[in-house]
Amino acid sequence: MPEKHAATKERSTAQSLLRLWPYVRPVRHRLGSAALVAIVASCLGLVIPLVLKWMVDGPVTHRDTGGIWLGALYLLLLGIAEAVLFGFRRWLVARPLAGVEASMRADLYRHLQRLPVAFHDRWPSGQLLSRGTTDLMLLRMFFAFPLTFLLVNAVTILAGFVILLLQDWSLGLVLLAPVVPLVILCSLFESRYTAVARQAQDQVGDLTTVVEEGVLGIRIIKGFGRHRSQSRAFHALAGKLRTTELAKARLLAAIWALIMTLPELAIGAALVLGTIQVADGDLSAGTLVAFLSTALALRWPVESIGFLLAMSQESATATERFFEVMDVPEEVEDDADAAGSGSAAPDSAGGLRFEGVSFRYPDAEADSVPVLDRIDLHIRPGETMALVGATGSGKTTLTTLVPRLHEVTAGRITLDGQDVGLMPRARLRELVSVAFEEPTLFSASVGENVLMGAEGAGEEALGRALDVAQAGFVKDLPEGAATQVGEQGHSLSGGQRQRLALARAVVGRPRFLVLDDPLSALDVHTEALVEAALRRVLGGTTALVVAHRPSTVLLADRVALISGGRITAVGTHQELLRTSEEYAWLMSGAEASGAGEAGPAGDAGMPTAAEVVEAAESIEAAAATDTAEENAR
């Protein structure tokens, strides 16, 4: 997990919770009304001791049966009124608070969609899920109860002590004695509980990540028999969370015990002193009853302080966790983006051009070696360029720069002469379509997954894209294109998922197409059919295709060899076979530990001249065979 908490600015509980005001403001009137109703209901409870005083000093002392029944009626009406008002308070806050939670969750999800890919590379998904579920549920509970009752109980305690002092100031001072120790204890409790609460919430996020990975990777876990190791990892994190929750419980138990004990001692002392005063005739029995009843009525507001403080601390840490994500800057559009989304007409610099492009990841050291270094490459309009290189050479990273999934560190990329860095992202992603090596599908229908590649496209475009991708298997699904593919599309085979991802890339007939090894999961027969259909699509677009196999390279007009983050050779397939030892070695399919760091013949891991010639001849023969078969078809 990234070091997010350490970088968070230290704020008090009140400062953290005040950040929620923009979400609370639209419902402030309902919350204010609910708080007022709760205050009235709570203060009605303080009237009951006064009725008891009247009954004891009046009807009970004078044996007035009618007065006793009248007093009982008053008590019943006060109890009913208090219950109705508290129920009305719950009704006032239920709907608006559900709306506040929904609004915060929607903002969080919308913000996540607009954050750079680099952010999602660093943050575990479980941490984000826990912020959008557990933390927001905790905040809704805070709005519904602690937020209101911190105010209600404060007003109730204040009003109650005023009543106590008016009845007998000496006994009132006895009950006020624990206030200073309680304030000190609550201050100490706040700082300790905040740290433990934050730790527990972060551990919930880590545990959520493990559970999610266990569910999504269940095939790997079962395939390798790793359920025991996964269970151990889960139990280790669950054990840490349990330890932290127990620490929270111990802190809460300690503060609650002290908050309950000190007032109880004060009430006991007041009872003894009051009884002595009644015996001496300095205090009426009714006043003592009313005094003790008022003190007992204040027990819950006082004793709930620990519970309310604990919930407030957890809510404050939940707020910090929520805004840790919300404070991350979104992908910022440049000033030129506001000028409009018109595209430049094709010119001498048309097509797709990389000009001195360098890239290092945002969290990399400033003096570290860049992943891509001074890339210069020009793909002419209507041309298909194959990008070939060893594993780790930077092929996939280069393809992510075109649709601005990552921003270039230096240099620029242009589409028909227009800098993609100055182009509105919406316009850019209309022009450029991408198919990644890992075909990601969503829990939706086949048709919905494919049509994500072109907003507003209809059934005709869907059918054409499925034909290009040779995805005829869709017709055999239970509901055709309306069939739900399930989470991650795991109800389909790897090749089927890859064909749907390819269909999604071509459905909008983009002007620029970026394909990252789009045929890797296909069998040779399906691959040949897809290649034949794909040639028609590539003929009308400018394309950059990451390729690992000769059959994919043959789709391209030219080939660019990338090695160590730099373009080291550009030419046709046959030209590179004869002039580049590294390219011939890669196309031969042989294992070479140093292929990504090519050097002259004779370097470690590189082939000899004879091996290069042999590889070139075999590949050219294969290419000729493929061409003949295609012509025959």
N, C-alpha and C positions, 0 to 999 in steps of 0.2 A: 504494500500500500504506500502511495506517495506520502512524503512528509507534508501533509496539508495542515494538520493541526498546529504544528510548530510555527508555521508561517502566518497563522491567523492572528490578527491584531487582538490584544487582550482587551476585553470589554467587561464591564460589570453586567450582572444579570439584567438590570433595568435597561441598560444601553442595548444589550442584545435583543431583548424583547421589543423595544421601541422600533426596531427595524421592520417589525411586522405591521406597523401602522398603515402603510399603503393598502394592505389587504383587508385590514379591519375597518378602515375609514368608511367604505360604502355601507357597512352594517352597524355603524357606531350608534345610530339612534335606537336600533333594536337592542343592542347590548346595554346601552345606557338605561333604557326602559326596564330591561330585565334586572339590572343591578338595583334600580330604584325599588322595584317590586320586592326583590329579595331583602333589601334593607327594611322596608315596611314590615314584611313578614317576620323578620328576625326581631325587630323592635316590639312587635306584638307579643312575642314571647316574654319580653321584659315587663309587660303590663300584668301578666299572670301573677307574679309575686305581690304586686300592689293590691290585686283583688283578694289574694290570700290574707294580706294584712288587714284589709277591711273586714273580711269574714271572721278572723280570729278576734280582733278587737271589738267587733260589733255583734253580729248574730250569734257567734259561738259563745262569747262571754255572757251575753244577755239571754242565751237559750231561745233565740228567735228562729224557729224552724223554717218559717217562710223566707227569712233572709238567707238562711243556709241554702235552700233550694234555688233562690234567685242568684246567689253567688255561684252555685254549681252551673247554672244556665250560662252565666257570663263566661266561665271557664271553658265550657263546651263550645260556645260561639267563637271565642278567641282561638281555640285549637283548630276548629274547622276553617276559620279565616286564614290562619297561618298555613295550613295544608294546601288550601286552594291557591293562595298566592305563590307558594313554592312550585306548585304544578304549573301555574300560568307562566312562571319564569322559564321553566324548561321548554314550554311551547314556544315562547318568544325567541329562544336562541337556537332551537333545533335546526330549522331550515337555513337561516343565514350562515351558521357555522359550517354546515355541510357545503354551502356555496363557497365559503372562504377556503376550505380544504381543497375543493375541486379546482378553484381558481389557481391556488398555489401549485397544485400538481400539474395543471395544464401549462402554467408558465415554466415550470421546471422541464417538462418534456419538450416544449417548444424551444427552450434555451439549449437543451442538449442537442437538438437537431442542428443548431446554428454554431455549435462550438467546433473548433478545428479538429481534424482527424488526430493531430498530435495529442490533444487532450484525451481522447478516447483510447489512444495507445497506452497512456500512463495510468489511467484510472480503472481499477477492477469494476466489472459490471455490478457485482454484489453491493459495493459501496454506494453506487448510484441508485440501485433498487431500494436499498434500505432507507435512503433519503426520501425517495418518492412514496414510500409506503409507511414504514414504522415511524419515522420522524414526523411526517405530516399528520398521522393519526394521533400522535402524542400532542402535537400543537392544537389539534381540534379539541382534545380533552382539556387542554389548558384553558382555551377560550371558554369552554362550557362550564368549568368548575373553579379552578384556582384563581383565574383572572377576576371573576366576579366575587368570590368569597374572600379573597384577600381584602378587598374593599369592604364587603359586607361585615366580615368579622371585626375589622378595625373599627368601623362605626359602632357595631354592637358592643364591643368591649369598652369603647369610650363612653357611650351612653349608659352602659351598665355601671361603670365606676362612678359616673356622675350621680346616678340614683343611689348607689351605696354610700357615697360621701354625704348626700343629703339626708339619708336615713340616720347614719351615725358616723361622723367623720373619723373617730378613733378606730373603729372596726374597719373602716374603709382603708385607712393607712396601713393596717395590718395586711390586708389583701394586696396592697400595692407594693409591699416589700419585695416580692420575687421579681419585679419587672426588670430591674437592672441586671441581675444574674442571667435572666432569660435572654435579654438583648445580647449580652456578651457571648452566651452559648450559641445562639443562632448565628452570630457573625462568624464564629469559629467553624460551625457546622457547614455554612455556605461554601467556604473555600475548599474544604476537604471533599464535600459531596459533589461539587462541580467537577473536580478532577476524576473521581470514580465514575460519575455518570457519563462523562465524555468517553472514557475508556470502554465502558460497557457498550455504548452505541457504536463505536468503531469496531468492536469485536463482533457485534451483530452483523455489520457489513461484511467483515471477513468471513463469517460463518455462512452468510448468504451466498458469497462467491463460491465457496466450496460446494454447497448444495447445488447451485446452478451448474457448475462444471461437472458435478457427478451425474446430473440428469442429462445434460447435453452430450457428455462423453461416455454414456452408458455402454455403447458398443465397444469402445476401446477398453473400458474397465472389465467388461465380461470377456472380451476377446483375449486379453492377456491375464485374466484371472487376478486382477488387482483390487478386488472388492475389499479385501482385508486391509491393504495399505490405505485405501481411500477411507475406510471406516476408522482406521487409526488417526488419520489426519483430521477427520470430522470430530472424533471424540477428544482429540487434543485441544482443538479450538473450542469445542463445547465445554470442556473442563475449565479452560481459561475464563470463558464467559460466566460459568457457574461460580468460579472463585470471585470474580468481580461483582457479580450480583449478590453474593453472600456478604462481601465487604460493604456494599450499599445497604443491605438489610441490617448489618450490625450498626452502621452509622445512624440509620433511621431509628433503630430500636433504642440506641443510647440517647439520642436527642428527645425521642418521644417519652422515654422513661423519666428524664429530667423535667421535661415540660409538664408531665402529669404529676410528678412527685412534689415539686415546689409549690404549685397552687394548692394541692391537697393539704400540705402542711400548713399553709396560710389559712385555709378554710377551717382546719381543725383548731388552730390557735384562735381564730375569730369566734368559733363556736364556744370555746371555753370562756373567753372574755365576755361574750354576749350573755352566756348563761349566768355568769357572776353578776353582771349588770341587772339582769332581770330579777335575780334573787334579791339584789339590793334595792330594787324599785326604781333604778335609774333608766330602765328600758322596758317598753311594753313587750308582752309575749308576741303580739302581732308584728311588731317591728323586727324582732329577732327572726321570726318565721320568714318575713318578707326579705330580710337581709340575706339569710341563708339560701332562700329560694333563688334570689337574684344571683348570688355567688355560684350556685349550682348550674343556673342557666348559662353562665359565662364559661363553664367548664369546656364545652365543646368548642366554642370560638378560640379559647386559649390553647387547648390541647391539639387542635387541628393545625396550629401554626407549623409544627414540624412537618406534617404531611403536605401542607400547601407549599412550604418552602422547598421540599424535595421535588414536588412536581414542577415548581417554577424553575428550579435548577436544571432539571432534565429538559424542560421546554426551552430554556435558554441555550443549552448545548445543541438541542435539535435545530434551533434557529441558526446557530453558527454553522452547523453542518449543511443546512439548506443553502445559506448564502455563500458558503465556500464554493459551491458550484455556480450559483447565480452571479457571483462576482467575477468569474472568469470571463475575460472579454470574448465576445463573439467574433466571428470572421468579419472583419471590417471592410466595407466597400470603399474604394478610393474615391476621391473627389470627382474624378472624371465619370464615375458611374452614374452620378446624378444628372449628367448631361443627356442621357438617353441610352437606348439600347441598339441604335443603329450600327450596322457592321460596315467595315470598310470594303470597298469594291476590290476584286482581285487585282494585284499589280505585279511588278517584277519580283516582289518578295512574297508572292502568293504561296499557298499551301501552308504546311506546318514547318516552322523554322525554330531551331534552338540556337540562340546567340550567346556564347560565352556563359552558359548556364552552369552554376555550381549550387550544391545543396548539402547542408548538414542539418541534422535534426535540431529542433529548438532547444532541447535540454542538453545538447552536446557542448563540450568545452569550446571556447572561442578559437583556441589554437589547435583543435583536433583536426585530423585529416578528414576532409569532406567526403561524403558518400559519392557525390558526383563532382567532377572537377573540370571546368571549362569545356562543356559539351557544345560543340558546333555541329549542327546537322540540319539539312534542308530536305524536306519531303515535298516534292513538287505537286501542284494541283492534280488530283486524279491518280497519283502514284501510290503504290503500296510498298512500304519499307518494312523489311523484316529486321528485328533487333535480336541479335544472337550474342550470347556471352555465357561464361561459366556461372555456376551458382554463386550468388553473393557479389556479382559484378556490378549490380545497380540497375538491372533491366526494369524490374517492377517499380522501383523508386522513380525512375525516369517517366514511366507511364502515368504515375499519380500526379506529376507536376502539370500535365496538360489540362486536366479539368480542375486544377487548383485544389486538390485534396491536401496537398502540401504546397507551401509558397517557396519559390526559388530563393536561395540565399544571395545569389548574384546573377547578373545577366538577365535575359528575358526570353519569353516564348511568344511567338506571334502566329496568328491564324489569318491567312490572307493579308498579312501586313499589319494587323491590329494586335497590340500587346494584350495578352490575356490578363495581365495584372491590372489593366485599366478597363477591363470589360465587365459589365454586370454579370454576376454569377449565373443569374437566371438565363441570360442570353448565351453565356458560354456553354452552359450545360444543355442548351437547345442545339448548339452547333456540334458539340462533342458527345459521343456516346462511348461507353466503356463496358467491356466484359472482362471480369477479373478471373484469375486462375481458379480461385475458390468460389464456386457458384453458390451464392447466398440466396435462398428463397425464404419467403415469409409465410406465416400461417394464413394463407388466403387461397383463392382458386388459382388454377393454372393461368387462366386468362388475365386475372388481376396482376399476377406476378409479371407476365410478359408486357402488359400494357403500362406498367410503371415506367417503361422506357420512352413513352411518348404520350404526353398529356393530351387527352381529347381524341386519341386514335380509336377506331371502331373495329368491328368484326372483320372487315376486309383486310385491314392492316395486320390484325392478329393472325389471320389465316396465312397471309403472305410471309410473315416472319416465321411462323411454325414450319412452312414449307422450306424456307431458306435453311433453317436449322435442322432439317430432316427430322422433325419432331412428330412424325406420324403416329407415334405411340399414344398421343393425346386422344385420338379418336377412339382408342380402345379402353380408355379409362371409364369408370362407371358413369360419370356425368360429363364426359368429354372435357372441354375447356373450363367447365364450371366445377370440376372436381377439386376438392380441398386437398392441398399437398401436405398439410400438417407442419409442425414446427421444424424449421430448417429444411423442409422438403425431404425428410428422411423416409417418407413412404415411397420415394422414387430412387432409382439407382443413380450412381455417380454420373454416368454418361447421360442419363435423362435430365438430371439437374443441369449439367453443363450445356446441353442443347437448349434448354429453356432460358438459361442465362444469355446464350448467344442470340436467341430470338428476341430477348428483351433489348439487346444492344442494337439490333438492326431494324426493329419495328418502326422507328421514327424516321427512317431513311436519312441518317445524319450526314452532314457534309464532311465531318471528320470522325474517324472510327479508331479507337484504341483497344486492341485485343491482347490480353495477357495469356498466351498459350491456351487458346480457346478450345483446342481439340485434344487435350492431354488425356481425357478420361474416356475417349471413344475407341471402339474396336476398329481394326483397319478397314473393314468394309463400310461401316457407317462413316468413318473419317473420310473415305473417298467420296461418298455421296455428299457429305457436308461441304467438302472442299469444292466440288463441282458447282454447288449452289452458291457458295460464298464468293466464288470468282465473279459471278454476275453482280453481286452486291459491291465488291471491291472495285469493280470497273467504274462505278459511279460515285466514288468517294475517295477522300484522301485518308490513308490508313497507316497506322503504326502497329505492327504485329510482333509481339514477343514470340519467338520460335525456339524450340529445342530439337525438332526433328526435321530431317530433309524434306519430308512431304509438306510440312507447313511452310518451310522456306520457299518452296517452289510456287507458292501463292504470290510471292512478292516480285516486284520489278527490280528492286535493288535490296542489298543487305548491308546493315551496319553492324560492325563488330565492336562490342563494348568490353573493355578489360580494365579492371582496377578503377572503375569510375570514370573512364575516359573513352571516347570513340577512337579506336586505333586503326580502323580500316573501313572503307565504304566502297561497294562495287556490286556487280552482279554475282550470282551464286557461283558461276563458273570462274569468274575472275578471282574471287577470294579463295576458291579451292586451290588455284594455281599459285597465288601470291602470298597467302597468309597461312603459315604453318599452324597457328593456333586455331584458325577457323576450320581447316581440314581435320585437325585433331578432334575438335568438338563435333563435327559432322560425322566423323568415323564412329562415334559412339564409344570410343575407348575411354578407360579411366585414366585421368592424369591429375595427379595431386597439384601440379603447378599450373593448370590450364588457365586459371584466372590471372596469372602473372606471367604472361607470355614473354619470351625473349628469343634470341636467335636460336637456330637449330643447335642442338647439343646441350641446351640448358636443362637443368634437372626437371624431369617430368615431361619434356617435350619430345615429339617424335623425330626420327631421323628423316632425311630427305627422301629415302626410298619408301618409308612408311607413308609420308605425305602423298607421294605420287600414287601409291597403291590405293590409299583412301580416296583420293580424288577420282581415280578411274572407276572405282566401285560405285561411288555416289553418282557420277555422271551416267553410268550404265543404268542405275536404278531410276534416275530421272528420266532417261530416254524410255524406259519400260513404262513408267507411269504415264508419260505423255501419249505413248502409243495406245495404252489401254483406255485413256480418256477419249481419244479420237475415235476409238472403236465403239465406245458407248454412245 
